[in-house]
Amino acid sequence: MVNVLFAGTDENWNTYRELIPEALASRGVSANFTRDLPPETVDYIVYSPLGPVQDFAPFTRLKAVLSLWAGVEKVVGNKSLKVPLCRMVDGGLKKGMAEWVAGHCLRYHLGMDAHIVNPNAEWRSGMAPPLAEDRTIGILGLGELGQACAKALNCLGFKVAGWSRSLKDVQGVACHAGESGLTALLGQSEILVLLLPQTPETTHIINAKTLAMLPKGACILNPGRGPLIDDDALLDALDTGHIASATLDVFAKEPLPEGHPYWAHQRVTVTPHIASETRPKSAAEVVADNVARGESGKPLLFVVDRSVGY
Ligand SMILES: NC(=O)c1ccc[n+]([C@@H]2O[C@H](COP(=O)([O-])OP(=O)(O)OC[C@H]3O[C@@H](n4cnc5c(N)ncnc54)[C@H](OP(=O)(O)O)[C@@H]3O)[C@@H](O)[C@H]2O)c1
């Protein structure tokens, strides 16, 4: 019998209390899945940073921590964590992100706002948008979510460029890496999508210098993490008109504080960290897969490389 501790929120528990045992049973894993186990008996922890476990030291026989979140910046530096940390890579999360990114890209591509908000009822001709095939969208981060979005944008006909730490080969995507690759991607991205993890290297990657590299009138979508953007630099670039608009889903401080300039800015859309969320049904399968793999001696899936922070 394998002991799996659920260390998520109360709300998560109601969602997962049946899904995870069912997924484990369907893999032939006999498990004790509960929220209350003596730490020294726990084999796996199903983890959320909003849950009760912050100190892993008492979990002396722990084999792995299985995160319900894709982003692991809140746990990756935890010094008490000595076992593998697996992040969430879930088909539902990828589909949701591709839908959110495609929707917000189409809004900017088609110039929808000019027609949705037209208080003087003006008939403004000559505003037909270009074809998607004549528009380049750049994606910073060509991982699980970045590639899912690239595929969706490709299907809509956009030219897609992507940037990652290691150079990728993704069909339909002009792939870049390194500093010169970043410069090349930014120079052509009329819409820029941020899907990097939050690490020391990616913090404030969007700053006054990189914003200036974007074409005048570019739009930014940030469903990655708030600290990717230097907020003051973005507000300046919006005010000068160099950046036309931004849709921001994630922020340095969440919830975004009352009175933050983003709330009132006419060309900023705030969404409350809802771009995509872990979908319980598919996520339970991912958790169960990893427990089954761990128990049969197979390598775990989606193990975080703690040396790079994601
Ligand atoms: N807003 C939301 O609702 C929501 C939901 C889920 C996730 N997220 C965010 O989305 C992020 C991405 O998720 P994912 O599953 O796609 O992660 P992932 O598979 O780990 O992909 C991360 C990508 O970023 C690249 N990267 C990392 N550090 C870099 C650097 N210093 N320079 C250049 N490229 C770098 C990686 O390059 P390599 O491929 O070379 O490693 C990889 O392509 C998460 O970390 C999380 O913060 C947000």
The ligand as an SDF file (V2000), in Angstrom:
LIG
                    3D

 48 52  0  0  0  0  0  0  0  0999 V2000
   -1.6980   32.2510  -16.2570 N   0  0  0  0  0  0  0  0  0  0  0  0
   -1.9900   30.9810  -16.0770 C   0  0  0  0  0  0  0  0  0  0  0  0
   -3.1570   30.6370  -15.8770 O   0  0  0  0  0  0  0  0  0  0  0  0
   -0.8870   29.9510  -16.1590 C   0  0  0  0  0  0  0  0  0  0  0  0
   -1.2280   28.5870  -16.1550 C   0  0  0  0  0  0  0  0  0  0  0  0
   -0.2080   27.6700  -16.2480 C   0  0  0  0  0  0  0  0  0  0  0  0
    1.1130   28.0700  -16.3770 C   0  0  0  0  0  0  0  0  0  0  0  0
    1.4220   29.3930  -16.4040 N   0  0  0  0  0  0  0  0  0  0  0  0
    2.8230   29.8410  -16.5670 C   0  0  0  0  0  0  0  0  0  0  0  0
    3.3190   29.3790  -17.8280 O   0  0  0  0  0  0  0  0  0  0  0  0
    4.6940   29.0310  -17.6440 C   0  0  0  0  0  0  0  0  0  0  0  0
    5.1530   28.1170  -18.7610 C   0  0  0  0  0  0  0  0  0  0  0  0
    4.5850   26.8160  -18.5800 O   0  0  0  0  0  0  0  0  0  0  0  0
    5.0870   25.5600  -19.4470 P   0  0  0  0  0  0  0  0  0  0  0  0
    4.3470   24.3730  -18.9430 O   0  0  0  0  0  0  0  0  0  0  0  0
    5.0230   25.8780  -20.9000 O   0  0  0  0  0  0  0  0  0  0  0  0
    6.6240   25.5060  -18.9930 O   0  0  0  0  0  0  0  0  0  0  0  0
    7.8140   24.7200  -19.7030 P   0  0  0  0  0  0  0  0  0  0  0  0
    7.2920   23.5550  -20.4710 O   0  0  0  0  0  0  0  0  0  0  0  0
    8.8190   24.4720  -18.6340 O   0  0  0  0  0  0  0  0  0  0  0  0
    8.3870   25.7680  -20.7570 O   0  0  0  0  0  0  0  0  0  0  0  0
    9.1320   26.8730  -20.3840 C   0  0  0  0  0  0  0  0  0  0  0  0
    9.7880   27.4430  -21.6430 C   0  0  0  0  0  0  0  0  0  0  0  0
   10.5170   28.6150  -21.2670 O   0  0  0  0  0  0  0  0  0  0  0  0
   11.8400   28.5010  -21.7570 C   0  0  0  0  0  0  0  0  0  0  0  0
   12.7830   29.1980  -20.8710 N   0  0  0  0  0  0  0  0  0  0  0  0
   12.9400   29.0590  -19.5360 C   0  0  0  0  0  0  0  0  0  0  0  0
   13.9290   29.8690  -19.0860 N   0  0  0  0  0  0  0  0  0  0  0  0
   14.3930   30.5220  -20.1790 C   0  0  0  0  0  0  0  0  0  0  0  0
   15.4060   31.4850  -20.3830 C   0  0  0  0  0  0  0  0  0  0  0  0
   16.1580   31.9390  -19.3680 N   0  0  0  0  0  0  0  0  0  0  0  0
   15.6210   31.9260  -21.6360 N   0  0  0  0  0  0  0  0  0  0  0  0
   14.8840   31.4750  -22.6680 C   0  0  0  0  0  0  0  0  0  0  0  0
   13.8970   30.5660  -22.5560 N   0  0  0  0  0  0  0  0  0  0  0  0
   13.6590   30.1000  -21.3130 C   0  0  0  0  0  0  0  0  0  0  0  0
   12.1300   27.0220  -21.7720 C   0  0  0  0  0  0  0  0  0  0  0  0
   13.2370   26.7530  -22.6120 O   0  0  0  0  0  0  0  0  0  0  0  0
   13.7220   25.2420  -22.9020 P   0  0  0  0  0  0  0  0  0  0  0  0
   12.6270   24.6410  -23.7430 O   0  0  0  0  0  0  0  0  0  0  0  0
   14.9870   25.3930  -23.6320 O   0  0  0  0  0  0  0  0  0  0  0  0
   13.8440   24.5870  -21.5580 O   0  0  0  0  0  0  0  0  0  0  0  0
   10.7960   26.4890  -22.2850 C   0  0  0  0  0  0  0  0  0  0  0  0
   10.7200   26.5810  -23.6680 O   0  0  0  0  0  0  0  0  0  0  0  0
    4.6990   28.4110  -16.2420 C   0  0  0  0  0  0  0  0  0  0  0  0
    5.9990   28.4320  -15.6820 O   0  0  0  0  0  0  0  0  0  0  0  0
    3.7560   29.2980  -15.4930 C   0  0  0  0  0  0  0  0  0  0  0  0
    4.4930   30.3690  -14.9260 O   0  0  0  0  0  0  0  0  0  0  0  0
    0.4360   30.3430  -16.2870 C   0  0  0  0  0  0  0  0  0  0  0  0
  1  2  1  0
  2  3  2  0
  2  4  1  0
  4  5  1  0
  4 48  2  0
  5  6  2  0
  6  7  1  0
  7  8  2  0
  8  9  1  0
  8 48  1  0
  9 10  1  0
  9 46  1  0
 10 11  1  0
 11 12  1  0
 11 44  1  0
 12 13  1  0
 13 14  1  0
 14 15  2  0
 14 16  1  0
 14 17  1  0
 17 18  1  0
 18 19  2  0
 18 20  1  0
 18 21  1  0
 21 22  1  0
 22 23  1  0
 23 24  1  0
 23 42  1  0
 24 25  1  0
 25 26  1  0
 25 36  1  0
 26 27  1  0
 26 35  1  0
 27 28  2  0
 28 29  1  0
 29 30  1  0
 29 35  2  0
 30 31  1  0
 30 32  2  0
 32 33  1  0
 33 34  2  0
 34 35  1  0
 36 37  1  0
 36 42  1  0
 37 38  1  0
 38 39  2  0
 38 40  1  0
 38 41  1  0
 42 43  1  0
 44 45  1  0
 44 46  1  0
 46 47  1  0
M  CHG  2   8   1  16  -1
M  END
$$$$
